[in-house]
Amino acid sequence: MKRILLASIWFALIAIAPAFSQDDPKSDKPDGPAPKGEVATSKGSLHIDGKVLNYTIEAGTLQLRDEENDPIALFGFTAYFKDGVTDYSKRPIIFAYNGGPGSSSIWLHMGVMGPKRVAVNDVGYTPAAPYNLEENPNSPLDLADIVMIDPVGTGLSHAIGKAKNTDFWGVDEDIRTVSLFIKQFVNEHNRWNAPKYLLGESYGTMRNAGVMNYLQERLGMSLNGVIMVSAVFDIRMLAFSAGDDISYITNLPTYAATAWYHDKVPGKPELAKFLQDARDFAGGAYATALMKGDQLQGGERKEILTKLAYFTGLTEDYLSRADLRVRQGEFSQQLLRDQGITVGRLDSRFTGINQDLLSQNTQYDPQSASISPGYTAAFMDYFYNQLGVDKSNYYHVSAYARKGFNWKWEHRSGRGFPSGSTNTGVDMAEAMSHNPNLKVLIMNGYYDLATPFYNVEYTINHLGLTPEIKKNIEMKYYEAGHMMYTHEESLKMFKKDLASFIDSTLHPVTQP
């Protein structure tokens, strides 16, 4: 079961993992003192809103130490600092990472956060090299300094001293060590009094929810804000477990968005209203029908089938044979099967060739296949040749190539109790309740079948937050997918929404 869950949230790495299946060159640790971190320093400039922003880059590793001050890892990062800052208490800093678990940070780094951005064809296959690395005026570097983090097993990060890589590969282990890195980085760069933010994508949002609480409750560091990009907090939402209907319910509105985009909805009504109708049906009549199990019969079953076919673009016959329950991989393979096409998981606007028209589930993700080589090649060229990182340091885009990589899903909530389903939403609820000034921005792609937007809406509505605290959670939606920043208009909205959020945390409006 754990392997099934792990596969279900392997968001960005499916297409690229085979290309990096080499042995870990650092697996045999040398005798003697633990190695120190190595950092390459360089300079750059960026044009944002007609102004030149000069910055300094640090790329390399930090020697991470545990609570006993023993070295446990070389932790990889790339940091961008605006030049000319004299008062760090007025300069925010954002710590950012992707998810996986087992993904490096190259996707956020080269897609939206960094001052350079790889140009890819949105909703189309990006041709092979040479790739175009362009200036990114939508980088938030004008708003805050940025630290891109690669957890152990990814990037340049690996265990040292008495530690092993496997010591870092689990929900709670990851929360603890990423939190330790942030505290140590803040200490070494004199940023204790600076406004601080987390920004995570995908599994990085599960990490965010745990780290925000760990930093606050255990390390004495309150955050100004947390940004969740394509969020998931409760793995149950993605599992499609036998006998549990919640995944079918919460995935339905994204099925509807996908059907709408591919012209499978009669009349093609206005999108926002159509998706609200899909939410209402999913959480209402559809949920009630699924609760009845095999007792749903006759005219009532026929009525649900008709509505389900309308929202999903699938035939009533197919839905009936599926017992009204269609998993994500089945939906992506079935929607455009008659055209010989499969739709993307990370972004269902993308389509690809379906080579097996008899298959029940998708065989690959067209969005990942389209953009992953471009992101990888452009980043490697930038990292080694422009930032000057030593080429003898092997950069792992994915931890799946590392020996022994097997994620431990056990999680103890912020209250110290093990949770039945891995759910870090409870940690977020505790952090926000203990710090009523803490704000959270959640950015959702309508066409994201990896972490569907109704999943996180459901989770937020079941955290038991007081109305005052729940107001501190802001939801934004984009007409794109998991990596909404591949879409030009969504990229611009991403920057605008992020700027507004940071401003709201720095200059809160006082209520009369």
WOFENHU-V911826 format. One record per helix or strand of 2 or more residues. SS is the DSSP state (helix for helix, strand for strand). FROM is the first residue (numbers start at 1). TO is the last residue. If there is no record, write none. Layout:
BEGIN
ss:SS from:FROM to:TO
ss:SS from:FROM to:TO
END
This chain:
BEGIN
ss:helix from:2 to:8
ss:helix from:17 to:20
ss:strand from:39 to:48
ss:strand from:51 to:65
ss:strand from:71 to:82
ss:helix from:88 to:90
ss:strand from:92 to:97
ss:helix from:106 to:113
ss:strand from:116 to:118
ss:strand from:133 to:135
ss:helix from:140 to:142
ss:strand from:144 to:150
ss:strand from:158 to:159
ss:helix from:165 to:168
ss:helix from:171 to:188
ss:strand from:196 to:202
ss:helix from:203 to:218
ss:strand from:225 to:231
ss:helix from:236 to:239
ss:helix from:246 to:261
ss:helix from:271 to:291
ss:helix from:293 to:295
ss:helix from:298 to:312
ss:helix from:316 to:321
ss:helix from:328 to:334
ss:helix from:337 to:339
ss:strand from:341 to:343
ss:strand from:351 to:353
ss:helix from:366 to:386
ss:helix from:399 to:401
ss:helix from:425 to:434
ss:strand from:439 to:445
ss:helix from:453 to:461
ss:helix from:467 to:470
ss:strand from:473 to:478
ss:helix from:484 to:486
ss:helix from:488 to:506
END
